[in-house]
Every structure is written in C-alpha cells, then in structure tokens.
C-alpha cells in the first residue's frame, strides 16, 4: 500500500507508514529539488531523474518498517 501511495504522490507512502517528517520532506523538498535539477540538465536527459526519484521513493516506502501503532501484519495461525 505504501509503495502505491508513493507512486501517486512522493512521500505519501512514508507518511502512511508513520514516517511523518520524512514524508513531508520528500514531498516539499525532494520534488522541487529533482524538478530544478531536471531543468538544469540539457537535451532532455535531466528528465530521467524524475521517474528515477519517484521509483526510489516508492521502493524506500515499501521496504521501511511500519511505525503505525497497533498495525502488524497478520501472523500465521
């Protein structure tokens, strides 16, 4: 679920999993920085940074431990 949220909006998956500050930083700082760097590069190649950043954020949200209280994956009986 966190990776899907991060694919929709960078940082949303981190926020969902309990990493509130990290989620806001990825959205409010990371996205503008990546867009500025994409504009700084010439000949279209800078725009390859945008999907790379977005995919890395989604992968990180998927891998991180869930910090929400009381939320644990179902245990086999």
Protein Blocks (a to p, Z undefined) as FASTA:
>chain_A
ZZmmmmmoghjlmmmnopamlmmmmmmmmmmmmmmmmmmpgghlmmmmmmmmmmmmmmmm
mmpccfbghiacdddZZ
